[in-house]
Amino acid sequence: EPEVTQTPSHQVTQMGQEVILRCVPISNHLYFYWYRQILGQKVEFLVSFYNNEISEKSEIFDDQFSVERPDGSNFTLKIRSTKLEDSAMYFCASSDLGGVETQYFGPGTRLLVL
Amino acid sequence: QKEVEQDPGPLSVPEGAIVSLNCTYSNSAFQYFMWYRQYSRKGPELLMYTYSSGNKEDGRFTAQVDKSSKYISLFIRDSQPSDSATYLCAMRGGIQGAQKLVFGQGTRLTINP
Protein backbone atom coordinates (compact mmCIF):
# COMPACT_ATOMS: atom_id res chain seq x y z
CA GLU A 1 0.00 0.00 0.00
CA PRO A 2 1.39 3.43 -0.93
CA GLU A 3 2.48 5.55 2.00
CA VAL A 4 3.93 8.92 2.85
CA THR A 5 7.56 8.76 3.96
CA GLN A 6 9.54 11.34 5.93
CA THR A 7 13.21 11.90 6.67
CA PRO A 8 14.89 12.19 9.05
CA SER A 9 12.90 10.44 11.75
CA HIS A 10 14.69 12.50 14.41
CA GLN A 11 16.57 15.79 14.20
CA VAL A 12 18.38 17.62 16.95
CA THR A 13 19.53 21.16 16.25
CA GLN A 14 20.78 24.23 18.04
CA MET A 15 18.56 27.30 18.39
CA GLY A 16 19.05 29.64 15.46
CA GLN A 17 20.06 26.92 13.03
CA GLU A 18 18.21 26.11 9.83
CA VAL A 19 16.56 22.74 9.39
CA ILE A 20 14.98 21.09 6.37
CA LEU A 21 12.46 18.34 6.85
CA ARG A 22 11.78 16.09 3.90
CA CYS A 23 8.73 14.20 2.75
CA VAL A 24 7.87 11.95 -0.16
CA PRO A 25 4.09 12.10 -0.64
CA ILE A 26 2.02 9.32 -2.19
CA SER A 27 2.94 9.33 -5.86
CA ASN A 28 -0.36 10.26 -7.53
CA HIS A 29 -1.40 12.80 -4.89
CA LEU A 30 -1.67 16.46 -5.79
CA TYR A 31 -2.13 18.21 -2.43
CA PHE A 32 0.56 18.32 0.23
CA TYR A 33 0.46 19.46 3.81
CA TRP A 34 2.56 20.02 6.89
CA TYR A 35 1.22 19.68 10.41
CA ARG A 36 2.95 19.75 13.75
CA GLN A 37 2.23 18.27 17.15
CA ILE A 38 3.89 19.69 20.21
CA LEU A 39 4.24 17.00 22.87
CA GLY A 40 0.91 16.49 24.64
CA GLN A 41 -0.94 18.91 22.40
CA LYS A 42 -3.22 18.77 19.37
CA VAL A 43 -2.09 18.16 15.83
CA GLU A 44 -1.99 21.64 14.26
CA PHE A 45 -2.17 22.62 10.61
CA LEU A 46 0.77 24.59 9.23
CA VAL A 47 0.41 24.83 5.46
CA SER A 48 -1.13 23.28 2.36
CA PHE A 49 0.47 23.27 -1.08
CA TYR A 50 -1.02 22.67 -4.50
CA ASN A 51 0.17 23.30 -8.04
CA ASN A 52 3.52 24.60 -6.79
CA GLU A 53 2.14 27.23 -4.50
CA ILE A 54 0.82 27.65 -0.99
CA SER A 55 -2.96 27.35 -0.97
CA GLU A 56 -3.56 27.90 2.74
CA LYS A 57 -1.42 28.60 5.79
CA SER A 58 -1.96 29.08 9.49
CA GLU A 59 -0.77 31.89 11.72
CA ILE A 60 1.96 29.56 12.95
CA PHE A 61 3.48 29.49 9.45
CA ASP A 62 5.35 32.79 9.65
CA ASP A 63 8.33 34.08 7.69
CA GLN A 64 10.64 31.59 9.37
CA PHE A 65 8.90 28.75 7.54
CA SER A 66 8.94 27.91 3.87
CA VAL A 67 7.90 24.95 1.74
CA GLU A 68 9.13 23.70 -1.57
CA ARG A 69 8.60 20.90 -4.03
CA PRO A 70 12.11 20.78 -5.51
CA ASP A 71 11.37 17.88 -7.85
CA GLY A 72 8.57 15.51 -8.82
CA SER A 73 8.65 13.50 -5.63
CA ASN A 74 9.94 15.48 -2.64
CA PHE A 75 8.17 18.07 -0.52
CA THR A 76 10.20 19.99 2.04
CA LEU A 77 9.62 22.21 5.06
CA LYS A 78 12.38 24.64 5.95
CA ILE A 79 12.66 26.44 9.25
CA ARG A 80 15.17 29.24 8.78
CA SER A 81 16.15 30.07 12.35
CA THR A 82 14.83 27.53 14.80
CA LYS A 83 13.45 28.49 18.19
CA LEU A 84 13.03 26.36 21.29
CA GLU A 85 9.26 26.39 20.75
CA ASP A 86 9.69 24.79 17.32
CA SER A 87 10.42 21.50 19.08
CA ALA A 88 7.62 19.20 17.98
CA MET A 89 6.69 16.28 15.81
CA TYR A 90 6.25 17.43 12.21
CA PHE A 91 3.93 15.44 9.99
CA CYS A 92 3.68 15.58 6.24
CA ALA A 93 0.40 14.55 4.61
CA SER A 94 -0.91 14.26 1.10
CA SER A 95 -4.26 13.86 -0.60
CA ASP A 96 -5.50 13.13 -4.07
CA LEU A 97 -8.24 15.68 -4.57
CA GLY A 98 -8.44 18.50 -2.05
CA GLY A 99 -12.18 18.78 -2.14
CA VAL A 100 -13.08 15.12 -1.83
CA GLU A 101 -10.32 12.84 -0.62
CA THR A 102 -8.89 12.97 2.83
CA GLN A 103 -5.30 13.22 3.95
CA TYR A 104 -2.79 10.46 4.60
CA PHE A 105 -0.04 11.15 7.07
CA GLY A 106 3.60 10.20 7.22
CA PRO A 107 5.32 8.82 10.33
CA GLY A 108 6.67 12.24 11.32
CA THR A 109 10.00 13.88 12.08
CA ARG A 110 10.72 14.56 15.72
CA LEU A 111 12.53 17.91 15.93
CA LEU A 112 14.31 18.91 19.09
CA VAL A 113 15.73 22.43 19.32
CA LEU A 114 18.29 22.95 22.07
CA GLN B 1 -15.35 27.89 22.72
CA LYS B 2 -12.78 25.59 21.12
CA GLU B 3 -13.40 24.73 17.48
CA VAL B 4 -13.17 20.97 18.17
CA GLU B 5 -13.45 19.44 21.62
CA GLN B 6 -12.57 15.89 22.53
CA ASP B 7 -12.27 14.33 25.96
CA PRO B 8 -8.59 13.35 26.29
CA GLY B 9 -9.39 10.47 28.61
CA PRO B 10 -7.63 8.22 29.40
CA LEU B 11 -10.31 5.61 28.76
CA SER B 12 -9.72 2.04 29.87
CA VAL B 13 -12.12 -0.81 29.04
CA PRO B 14 -11.97 -4.62 29.10
CA GLU B 15 -11.41 -6.60 25.94
CA GLY B 16 -14.65 -7.25 24.06
CA ALA B 17 -16.38 -4.09 25.31
CA ILE B 18 -18.06 -1.58 23.03
CA VAL B 19 -16.14 1.69 23.02
CA SER B 20 -17.73 5.06 22.31
CA LEU B 21 -15.50 8.02 21.42
CA ASN B 22 -16.94 11.47 20.80
CA CYS B 23 -16.17 14.96 19.60
CA THR B 24 -18.14 18.16 19.54
CA TYR B 25 -17.47 21.12 17.32
CA SER B 26 -18.57 24.69 16.93
CA ASN B 27 -17.92 25.49 13.25
CA SER B 28 -21.05 24.74 11.20
CA ALA B 29 -18.96 24.95 8.00
CA PHE B 30 -17.37 21.57 8.69
CA GLN B 31 -18.56 18.99 6.17
CA TYR B 32 -15.95 16.23 6.27
CA PHE B 33 -15.33 14.26 9.45
CA MET B 34 -12.50 11.83 10.04
CA TRP B 35 -11.24 9.52 12.69
CA TYR B 36 -7.54 8.81 12.94
CA ARG B 37 -5.72 6.34 15.15
CA GLN B 38 -2.31 7.29 16.48
CA TYR B 39 0.07 4.94 18.19
CA SER B 40 2.69 6.42 20.48
CA ARG B 41 5.21 8.58 18.58
CA LYS B 42 3.74 7.60 15.19
CA GLY B 43 1.79 9.45 12.53
CA PRO B 44 -2.02 9.55 12.51
CA GLU B 45 -3.50 6.63 10.58
CA LEU B 46 -6.82 7.23 8.84
CA LEU B 47 -9.59 4.94 10.11
CA MET B 48 -12.75 6.37 8.61
CA TYR B 49 -14.15 9.47 7.03
CA THR B 50 -17.72 10.64 6.58
CA TYR B 51 -19.22 13.40 4.52
CA SER B 52 -22.00 15.39 6.19
CA SER B 53 -24.48 13.64 8.50
CA GLY B 54 -25.16 9.94 8.82
CA ASN B 55 -23.54 6.66 9.73
CA LYS B 56 -20.72 4.71 8.16
CA GLU B 57 -19.66 1.21 9.11
CA ASP B 58 -16.38 -0.56 8.44
CA GLY B 59 -15.91 -3.88 10.15
CA ARG B 60 -15.90 -3.34 13.92
CA PHE B 61 -15.92 0.45 13.51
CA THR B 62 -18.94 2.72 13.08
CA ALA B 63 -18.74 6.47 12.60
CA GLN B 64 -21.73 8.70 13.25
CA VAL B 65 -22.19 12.37 12.45
CA ASP B 66 -25.01 14.50 13.79
CA LYS B 67 -24.59 17.93 12.24
CA SER B 68 -27.67 19.33 13.96
CA SER B 69 -26.01 18.71 17.32
CA LYS B 70 -22.45 19.28 16.03
CA TYR B 71 -21.50 15.92 17.47
CA ILE B 72 -19.57 13.01 16.01
CA SER B 73 -18.92 9.55 17.40
CA LEU B 74 -16.79 6.51 16.74
CA PHE B 75 -17.93 3.15 18.05
CA ILE B 76 -15.64 0.16 18.30
CA ARG B 77 -17.31 -3.22 18.74
CA ASP B 78 -15.60 -6.27 20.20
CA SER B 79 -12.62 -4.17 21.20
CA GLN B 80 -9.20 -5.80 21.07
CA PRO B 81 -5.95 -4.99 22.91
CA SER B 82 -4.52 -3.98 19.51
CA ASP B 83 -7.10 -1.16 19.44
CA SER B 84 -5.20 0.51 22.28
CA ALA B 85 -4.07 3.86 20.87
CA THR B 86 -4.98 7.54 20.82
CA TYR B 87 -8.01 8.28 18.65
CA LEU B 88 -8.16 11.68 16.99
CA CYS B 89 -11.21 13.24 15.45
CA ALA B 90 -10.56 15.69 12.64
CA MET B 91 -12.78 17.78 10.43
CA ARG B 92 -12.65 20.26 7.61
CA GLY B 93 -14.91 22.53 5.62
CA GLY B 94 -16.51 21.68 2.31
CA ILE B 95 -15.20 24.67 0.42
CA GLN B 96 -12.68 23.76 -2.27
CA GLY B 97 -9.38 25.11 -1.03
CA ALA B 98 -10.37 25.04 2.65
CA GLN B 99 -8.34 21.92 3.18
CA LYS B 100 -6.88 22.25 6.62
CA LEU B 101 -7.88 19.59 9.07
CA VAL B 102 -8.84 20.74 12.54
CA PHE B 103 -8.09 18.08 15.12
CA GLY B 104 -9.44 17.27 18.51
CA GLN B 105 -7.14 16.71 21.45
CA GLY B 106 -7.29 12.93 21.02
CA THR B 107 -8.64 10.29 23.42
CA ARG B 108 -6.15 7.80 24.80
CA LEU B 109 -7.80 4.36 24.82
CA THR B 110 -6.53 1.22 26.55
CA ILE B 111 -8.15 -2.17 25.99
CA ASN B 112 -7.30 -4.52 28.83
CA PRO B 113 -6.98 -8.27 28.07
Boltz contact constraints between the chains, C-beta under 6 A:
constraints:
  - contact:
      token1: [A, 42]
      token2: [B, 103]
      max_distance: 6.0
  - contact:
      token1: [A, 42]
      token2: [B, 105]
      max_distance: 6.0
  - contact:
      token1: [A, 43]
      token2: [B, 103]
      max_distance: 6.0
  - contact:
      token1: [A, 45]
      token2: [B, 100]
      max_distance: 6.0
  - contact:
      token1: [A, 48]
      token2: [B, 99]
      max_distance: 6.0
  - contact:
      token1: [A, 55]
      token2: [B, 97]
      max_distance: 6.0
  - contact:
      token1: [A, 56]
      token2: [B, 100]
      max_distance: 6.0
  - contact:
      token1: [A, 91]
      token2: [B, 43]
      max_distance: 6.0
  - contact:
      token1: [A, 98]
      token2: [B, 99]
      max_distance: 6.0
  - contact:
      token1: [A, 99]
      token2: [B, 96]
      max_distance: 6.0
  - contact:
      token1: [A, 102]
      token2: [B, 34]
      max_distance: 6.0
  - contact:
      token1: [A, 102]
      token2: [B, 49]
      max_distance: 6.0
  - contact:
      token1: [A, 105]
      token2: [B, 43]
      max_distance: 6.0
  - contact:
      token1: [A, 105]
      token2: [B, 44]
      max_distance: 6.0
  - contact:
      token1: [A, 106]
      token2: [B, 43]
      max_distance: 6.0
  - contact:
      token1: [A, 107]
      token2: [B, 42]
      max_distance: 6.0
  - contact:
      token1: [A, 107]
      token2: [B, 43]
      max_distance: 6.0
  - contact:
      token1: [A, 108]
      token2: [B, 43]
      max_distance: 6.0
